[in-house]
Amino acid sequence: MARYIRKGDTVQKLNNTEQVILYGDVVKLSTRIGIAASTINPGEVGTVNIVGVYEIKAESDEVLAIGETVYLNESGNITKTVGNVVVGIAVEDKASGTPFARVKIG
């Protein structure tokens, strides 16, 4: 049996770094990502979106197809190279030379 808690579009995240997390920043959540819903100062808890479609910086030389699983690489860019941080799926085709990808996170 399960008991409903909430919709689940967001999580509360402690900023345990010394850097300010800005609204719109990509936030690593173990093996997934979220997007900061507001500025989160060091030592504070803030809201991070874990679903939605976002335009995120990508490896510009890569081509992505709608529905392709995408990952976050060490540079913080979207890539189709399999990695340990899953971003979600591409929701639009991305041509080579395009610096951003539109992806559904989650």
N, C-alpha and C positions, 0 to 999 in steps of 0.2 A: 504494500500500500504506500502511496505517496501523498504528501501534504503540500498543497500549493503555497509558495512563499511570495513570488513576484514574477513579473513578466520576464525578466532576465536579459534586457537589452544593455544593462550596465553592470559594472562591479565597482566597489569601493577599493581604492588602491592607496596604500601608504607610500609616500615618496621617501624611501629610505636612502636616497642619494644626497649629495651636496649641491646638485644642480636643480634649478627650477624647471619643472615640466610645464611647457606652455600649451595653451589651448591649441588643439590640432596636432600636437606631437604624437608620433607613433610610440607606443609604450609596449615593451616586451613583457609578456605575461607567461613566463615559463616557455612553453612550446607554441604559443599563439601570440597574437598582438591585440591591442586595443588602441583607441584614439582618445586622447585626453579631451574631456568635455569642458574643461576649464583649466585655468592655471593652478598647478599644485606646487606649493612651496616645499622645500625640504622639511621633513618631519611632520608634514600635514597629510591628511587623507583627502582624496578627491575622487571625482567620478570619471570613469573611463568607459567609453562606448565599446561594446564587444560585438555589435552587429551594425550593418549599414553598408552603403556603397560610398567609397572614398576615392579621390584622385591622389595617388601617392607616387613619389619619385621612384623611377624605375631605371634599370640598366637600359640606356638609350639604344644600344645596338641590338637588343633582343626583339624578336617578333613574338607576340602573344596572341592566342586565339580565344574567343569567347568560350568560357567553361574550363579553361586550362587552370590547374592548380598552381598557385604562385606562392613564393616563399620570400622571406626577408634575409638578405645576405649580410655579411659582416660590415659592409659599407652603409647599411640601412636602406638599401634600395630593393625594389621588387625585382624578382628574377624567377625564371622557370626552372632553374637549377635546384634540384632537390636539396633541402637543408633541414635543419632541426627546428626552425621557426616557421610554422605554416601561417600564411596570411589569409588565404581564402581562394576565391576563383576570379578570373578575369571576367568582366561583364561586357567588355567591348574588345574588338580586335585592336592590337597595338602594332603599328608599323615600326620598322627599324628607323632610328633617328628621332623617335618621339621620346621626350624625357620623362613622361608620366604615364602611369597605367591606371585605369579605372577598375577597381576591384571591390568585391563584396567580401568584407571581413567576417570571420566567424567560423 
